[in-house]
Amino acid sequence: MSTHKTLFITGISSGFGKALATEALAAGHRVIGTVRNEAALEAFEALSAERAHGVILDVTDFARIDSVVADMETRYGPVDVLVNNAGYGHEGIFEESSLEDMRRQFDVNVFGAVAVTKAFVPYFRERRRGHIINITSMGGTITMPGIAYYCGSKFALEGISDTLSKELKPFNIFVTAVAPGSFRTDWAGRSMQRTPRSIADYDASFDPVRQAREAKSGHQLGDPQKAAHAMLQLIASDNPPAHLLLGSDALGYVREKLEQSLRDISHWEALTRSTDG
């Protein structure tokens, strides 16, 4: 059986999606990638006439997703791996950020990923094989001031992903939430949507956070190409995990958060147990 697979990756024009698509093609895989315009489609397909296939699709265009996926399956054959990568970061103090900001964040990061996944699951279940990779974030386990909506969206995707991994396991379908730390992508740069500041009370606590994030953009510890290599190893695994952290910063922050959670559970254990009847 060939080790070369067909990957469907959303959002391949930048960041992890671009890095993974490029490295997957270099490794001999076929890649179907979603882009937002004709120029991006042509640039991607120029990477490989035989194995790079672009499709113009906004993951929030929910009415089109099923037909696009059906067309790709017919045109290029069975997809082995779905990578839900399309997403962006919203930065803004909770009190200053509108419900519309939150709705847009969840439409792309949660509903978009869920809609694409729902389109693929029947094919994977029928074939009794498949791998779904959801790009989440260390912000799906830890939180930081000023990204409440973003963290909320990634917490949601982590929870859905973990549940789905249990539902699909009987059909030999794996689901992995891949949670990166800080990487040199456009996440904190042009891809980030920032709500303007308006309440002076938050200046002292948040303005330095925003400034540090802007200054650090492009200089983060994580290398997207190395992240792509890690994901290719994940795809090659016979028994991939339900969760995978990428980056030593993610490892440190998440481990610290979980250890603190265990300490809190122990500290409040008596009160917790007091509610049993």
C-alpha positions in Angstrom: 0.0 0.0 0.0 1.3 3.4 -1.0 2.4 5.7 1.8 1.4 8.7 -0.3 -1.9 10.1 0.7 -4.5 12.7 -0.4 -4.8 15.6 1.9 -7.6 18.2 1.9 -6.3 21.4 3.7 -8.3 24.5 4.4 -6.6 27.8 4.2 -3.4 27.1 2.4 -2.4 30.7 1.4 -0.5 31.4 4.6 0.8 30.1 7.9 0.5 26.4 8.8 -1.7 25.6 5.8 0.9 26.9 3.4 3.8 25.2 5.1 2.0 21.9 5.4 0.8 21.9 1.8 4.3 22.7 0.5 6.0 20.0 2.6 3.3 17.5 1.8 3.8 18.0 -1.9 7.5 17.7 -1.5 7.0 14.4 0.3 5.0 13.1 -2.7 1.4 13.5 -1.3 -1.5 14.9 -3.3 -2.9 18.1 -1.8 -6.3 19.7 -2.3 -6.2 23.2 -0.8 -8.8 25.8 -0.2 -8.0 29.4 -1.2 -10.0 32.6 -1.3 -9.2 33.9 -4.8 -8.1 32.9 -8.3 -4.5 34.3 -7.9 -3.9 32.1 -4.8 -5.3 29.1 -6.7 -3.0 29.6 -9.6 0.0 30.1 -7.3 -0.7 26.9 -5.5 -1.4 24.7 -8.5 1.9 26.0 -10.0 3.7 24.0 -7.3 2.8 20.7 -8.9 0.7 20.2 -12.1 -0.2 16.6 -11.1 -0.7 16.8 -7.3 -1.6 20.4 -6.3 -5.3 21.1 -6.7 -6.8 24.4 -5.5 -10.4 25.1 -4.8 -11.9 28.6 -4.1 -13.9 28.2 -0.9 -14.7 30.3 2.1 -15.3 27.9 5.0 -18.1 30.2 6.2 -20.0 29.6 2.9 -21.7 26.7 4.6 -24.2 26.1 1.7 -21.4 25.3 -0.8 -19.2 23.0 1.4 -21.0 19.7 0.8 -21.1 20.1 -3.0 -17.4 21.2 -3.1 -16.3 18.2 -1.1 -18.4 15.8 -3.2 -16.9 17.3 -6.3 -13.3 16.9 -5.0 -13.9 13.3 -4.0 -15.3 12.5 -7.5 -12.6 14.4 -9.3 -9.5 13.4 -7.4 -10.5 10.2 -5.6 -10.7 9.4 -1.9 -9.4 12.0 0.6 -7.3 10.3 3.3 -6.6 13.3 5.6 -8.7 16.4 6.3 -6.8 19.3 7.9 -9.0 22.1 9.3 -6.5 24.9 9.3 -8.5 27.9 8.1 -8.8 30.4 11.0 -7.7 33.7 12.4 -7.1 35.4 15.7 -9.3 38.1 17.2 -7.6 40.3 19.8 -9.7 42.6 22.0 -10.6 43.2 25.6 -13.9 41.3 26.4 -15.7 44.4 27.5 -14.7 46.3 24.4 -15.4 43.6 21.8 -18.8 43.3 20.2 -20.9 40.2 19.8 -20.4 40.5 16.1 -16.7 40.2 16.6 -17.4 36.9 18.5 -19.8 35.6 15.9 -17.3 36.1 13.1 -14.5 34.4 15.2 -16.7 31.4 15.9 -18.1 31.2 12.3 -14.6 30.8 10.9 -12.7 28.9 13.7 -15.6 26.6 14.9 -18.5 26.5 12.5 -16.2 26.5 9.4 -14.2 23.5 10.8 -17.3 21.7 11.8 -19.1 22.2 8.5 -16.1 20.9 6.5 -15.7 17.9 8.9 -19.4 17.1 8.6 -19.0 17.0 4.8 -16.1 14.5 5.0 -17.3 12.2 7.8 -19.7 10.1 5.7 -17.0 9.3 3.2 -14.5 8.4 5.9 -17.1 6.3 7.8 -18.1 4.4 4.6 -14.4 3.6 3.8 -13.7 2.8 7.5 -10.6 5.0 7.4 -9.5 8.6 7.6 -7.7 11.1 9.7 -9.1 14.5 10.7 -6.6 17.1 12.0 -8.0 20.2 13.6 -5.5 23.0 14.1 -6.4 24.5 17.5 -4.0 26.4 19.7 -2.3 26.3 23.1 -5.1 28.9 23.6 -7.5 26.0 23.6 -6.1 25.0 27.0 -4.5 28.1 28.4 -5.9 31.7 28.3 -4.3 35.1 28.1 -5.9 38.6 28.6 -7.3 40.1 25.4 -8.1 37.0 23.4 -11.2 35.7 25.1 -13.1 35.1 21.8 -10.1 33.4 20.2 -9.5 31.2 23.2 -13.3 30.4 23.4 -13.3 29.3 19.8 -10.3 27.1 20.3 -11.6 25.6 23.6 -14.8 24.8 21.6 -12.9 23.1 18.8 -10.8 21.1 21.2 -13.9 19.8 22.9 -15.7 19.0 19.7 -12.5 17.3 18.3 -12.0 15.2 21.5 -15.6 14.0 21.5 -15.5 13.2 17.8 -12.4 11.1 18.2 -14.4 8.9 20.5 -17.4 8.7 18.2 -15.3 7.8 15.1 -12.8 5.4 16.7 -15.0 2.3 16.0 -14.7 3.2 12.3 -10.9 3.4 12.2 -11.1 7.2 11.9 -8.7 9.2 13.9 -9.2 12.8 15.1 -6.3 14.9 16.3 -6.4 18.4 17.7 -3.0 19.9 17.0 -2.3 22.8 19.3 0.6 25.1 18.3 2.3 27.6 20.5 3.8 30.8 19.1 5.0 30.3 15.5 6.3 32.6 12.8 3.1 32.8 10.9 0.8 35.8 10.1 -1.4 35.0 13.1 -0.3 38.0 15.2 0.4 40.1 12.0 -1.9 40.7 9.1 -4.2 37.8 9.9 -5.2 39.2 13.3 -8.3 41.3 13.7 -7.9 43.8 16.6 -10.8 45.6 18.3 -9.9 49.3 18.9 -9.2 50.3 22.5 -11.9 52.4 24.2 -11.9 51.9 28.0 -8.9 53.6 29.8 -9.2 51.3 32.8 -7.6 48.5 30.8 -4.6 50.6 29.5 -2.1 49.5 32.1 -2.8 45.8 32.0 -3.5 45.3 28.3 -1.6 47.8 26.2 1.8 46.2 27.0 0.4 42.8 26.0 -0.8 44.2 22.6 2.5 46.0 22.0 4.6 42.9 22.9 2.5 40.7 20.6 2.9 43.1 17.7 6.7 43.4 18.3 7.1 39.7 18.6 5.3 38.9 15.3 7.6 37.3 12.9 10.2 36.5 15.6 8.4 33.7 17.4 10.2 30.6 18.5 8.2 28.2 16.3 9.2 27.3 12.8 6.2 26.6 10.5 8.2 24.3 8.3 9.2 22.1 11.3 5.5 22.2 12.4 4.7 20.8 8.9 7.2 18.0 9.3 5.7 17.2 12.6 2.2 17.0 11.1 3.5 14.7 8.3 4.9 12.4 11.0 1.5 12.5 12.7 -0.3 11.6 9.4 2.1 8.7 8.9 1.3 7.3 12.4 -0.8 4.1 12.7 -2.2 5.3 16.0 -2.2 9.1 16.2 -3.1 10.8 19.5 -6.3 12.8 20.1 -4.2 15.8 21.1 -0.7 17.0 20.1 1.1 20.1 21.2 3.6 21.8 18.9 6.3 24.0 20.4 8.2 24.0 23.7 6.3 27.2 24.8 3.0 25.4 24.4 4.4 22.4 26.3 5.5 24.7 29.2 2.3 26.8 29.4 -0.1 23.8 29.1 1.8 21.7 31.6 1.8 24.6 34.0 -1.9 25.1 33.5 -2.8 21.5 34.1 -0.6 21.3 37.2 -2.3 24.4 38.6 -5.7 22.8 37.8 -4.7 19.7 39.8 -3.6 21.9 42.7 -6.9 23.7 42.7 -8.9 20.5 42.5 -7.0 19.2 45.6 -7.4 22.5 47.5 -11.2 22.5 47.0 -11.7 18.7 47.1 -13.7 18.8 50.4 -16.1 21.4 49.0 -16.4 19.4 45.8 -17.3 16.2 47.7 -19.7 18.0 50.0 -22.5 18.0 47.3 -22.8 14.2 47.1 -26.2 13.1 48.5 
